[in-house]
Amino acid sequence: MAALLFVAIQLNAQNVVIRNATVLTVTQGTLENTDVLITGGVISEIGSGLRAPRGTEEVDGTDKFLMPGIIDAHSHIALSSINEGSSPVTAEVSMEDVVNPYHIGIYRALAGGVTTSHTMHGSANVIGGQNETIKHRWGTTDPDDVRFRGAPRTIKFALGENPTRNHGRRASNASGAIVPATRMGVEQVLRAHFENGQRYMTAWDAYNAEAATNPRAVPPVYNDRLEVMADILRGEILVHCHSYRADEILMLTRVLGDYGVHNITFQHANEAFKVAPELAEFGAHASVFADWWSYKFEVYYSTAYNAAILTRNGVVTSVNSDSGELNRHLYHEAAKSQRYGNLSDTEALSLVTINPAIQLGIQDRVGSIEIGKDGDVVLFDSHPLSVYAIPELTFVDGVKYFDRFEDPDDVRLQISPSASIGAYEGQITGRDRVHDHTEVVNFFDLFSDIDFDIDSDNR
Amino acid sequence: MSHLSSASRVNSVLLFGLLSIVMLVPRSVQAQKNSPDIPVVSNVVAIQGARIVQAPGRVIESGTIVFRDGVIESVGRRVDIPYDAQIIDGDSLTVYAGLIDVLSNVAVPAPASPTQRGPGQQQQATNRAFPTFERAGITPEKDVRPLLDPSDKSVEAHRNLGFTTVVTVPHGRMLPGTASIALLSGSDAAAMVVQGEQPVVFEYQGARGVYPGTPMAMMSKFRQLFREADRRMKVQAMYDDDPTGMTLPPYDAVHGTFGSIINRDKRVFAFTRDALEVHRTLSLQSELGFDLVLTGLSGGFDTVDKVAAADAGVALTLNVPDKPEWAAEVGKDSLDQILAAFDEETRTATFRDVEAERRNLEAKQLQSRARYVSMPAQYADAGVSFAFTSYGMEAKDVTSSVREYVGAGLSRDDMLAAFTTHAADLLGLSGFMGSLDEGKMANLVVTNGDLFAEKTKVRYVFVDGSKYEIASAKGGNGPNGRRGR
């Protein structure tokens, strides 16, 4: 019965050949009138007149444009909770645990040609939780089936107004303000936790060494928060840091430099253009908006040339959505950065494909159309950087998960058996309230009986 | 066979006669001394000429059951009724084993709302990041047994439905406490307790305003407690072996209780409210390794295969989602029509035909609710042996859920098994509960018809042999009483 009601689940990688399309490989130029064959979920051949194995799905790409599946480096879709806002540091929590494959945001993203999202902890804390990279395999209800297997671990940091407001500026009566209340405090929280992480790592390394010869060696107290700090220090976790101002961006590069951490992508980073050479020298990456700012004080000094300036300075740069609405037109966002900053087509497309892939450590698997890479591709009706472009078919691992011509009104996997019909009319989908989606446990709702004023929308 | 049993009956009558002479004296003295209650005249009851459902699929169409001092003495077509028995005419009555609720808060008085801020509480600063265990809702060591109150309204409400035994746990949040098996009778807390399993209950209820508030933090906290408890056990073992030169290992009740989970003295009864919580709990189990009973599983129609393959006991919720308001006003025929008119592939632009879109949404909602209602039938079809739980719901809603589950294809035998034999198996009580067999505890529910049928009423409930007559005037109290809404 379930199968009749809902979109058929297609988890097994399939074979598909897209013929005679203009193929925007991103890393190997543009190929006219070219076939792309995907077998077993992986791109196996690129060329013309390709012979496809029996049973391969044929797609006519004539006069159409095939590009790699778009990668959104900053997203909060498909999660049951976003912010564990109770503590300035919650490194141990992980979005891996709260992936929600029922979330309609996955299908909406597919409709915008997005095949992979970096689903992140919010910015309430200086060191928030670990993030999860997912593939948009819509139709499954098992969280394990949407994971991007093999993607490196990443973690969310946050600087500036959000963590200082959430922790340092709370009503000073019952709930009590704590460090950090200022940008100085943010730096000290970071340093203190790196320091503790280092001590923790040293203590466990010493124990492990001693335990080899001494059966009476006593293991140090287990602390999952510091385990994660130690893993960052070991280089096993990529840092993605919510940031806006140039001074705090430089501050974090110094802190990380002091602790030998070099895997850093600055998220939002509206003032990154001011320190682009410094970022390039440090090897830092940036993931920015094309032209979105002025939603709070620290985000007024911004420019639509940000992505272009960073790119020209050699910083690996992506354009992200941070939104369940904006992610449906990331190709437009890339085009805006091109329009302002005179980027080439390939540079502009890289902002939403290979560059976010590099920032997430998955560039060997996705982000371009190359033999051996995953069969994550999107077919557009016109050039994706055109303002008229519409994604028609979206494939993940060679499986078609979105087809504009077979797109029923209601593809939800989960429908409240009790809510009034009217409740759906007000379902929030826009960029501004995406964090407040009804299916998400809003941490700050948990404070409803405690009087302090807080903005739950921690962008 | 009959030869043997009649011989042994003579012996047992003699033996019980002697025993009751010996035991009656102090008992009646005590009753006169300590309570105004009238002493029970006889501890022997015979229900004669009743339909007896000994266990699912094992029915005596007309038989007699005799129990004495809380133990079933005999059950069969022809059974001699002891001279000292209270006789209940079982004509038109059906006798079942008492029902078992595998997780509940029954008999535990609800605490005053912790969210209410009393005077003086305002000044008390809370450390949000590092709250006390109590404040964080982490009290797995909290033993329910001293909290049991046989006069709590929930005891009678549950018993009136036919329940005789429950697993019950303190009210709380993420780790509310250590549960116990309890009888729905007894004069005080101690008398209710059935010695046996005392599982730790875990649920995804975050602490209000402090760590851990969200599901992800609760999972992290569970891992942290588990792993640190594991370390402490190892250190303690070294210390027990030879404390020379060692600092005294740390101890607290929370980590101590997790130690019992780690060495599998205690199972974890995890309450899950949706399919995602089922997945999350199973990943915690596979990561850490502990004995698990999954309870609740509302929305678990999406996890049937995974749960069937898992190494975990299962107790499904008796809670069915409310009908949407619009459907309450629509007759069944019309609802069927709405369902029949459903078009999976509809593509109606909202601005063109709002009505068509609304009808389709209504049909999808009906289908969605049907999946919740058919969940137990799906688990039964998959061969999963499951019990039931009323955790997180009100007793008055049990009856309508039971009826809906049967209507959605769960066989009456599977339903009864979930309430009796499967529940007893799950809790390790099969030796003395779950069926009406000689030697087992006299936990019975006596009805005027099929337990799960439309108009059936519960007439008597016997808990450990104690009789409770269910007032028929109330009517709404039987397992098939009036629906609340």
Interface residues (C-beta under 8 A of the other chain):
Chain A: M1 A2 L4 L5 S80 S81 N83 E84 G85 S86 S87 P88 V89 T90 E92 V93 S94 M95 D97 V98 N100 Y102 G129 T141 D142 P143 D144 N173 A174 S175 G176 I178 R216 V218 P219 V221 Y222 N223 D224 D407 P408 D409 D410 Q414 I415 S416 P417 S418 A419 S420 I421 Y424 V441 F443 L446 F447 D449 I450
Chain B: T115 R117 Q122 Q123 Q124 A125 T126 N127 R128 A129 F130 G206 A207 R208 G209 V210 Y211 P212 G213 T214 P215 M216 A217 M219 S220 R223 Q224 R227 E228 D230 R231 K234 V235 M238 D242 M246 T247 A275 L276 H279 R280 S283 G299 F301 D302 T303 K306 P321 D322 K323 P324 E325 W326 E344 E345 T346 R347 T348 E357 R358 N360 L361 E362 K364 Q365 Q367 S368 R369 A370 R371 Y372 S374
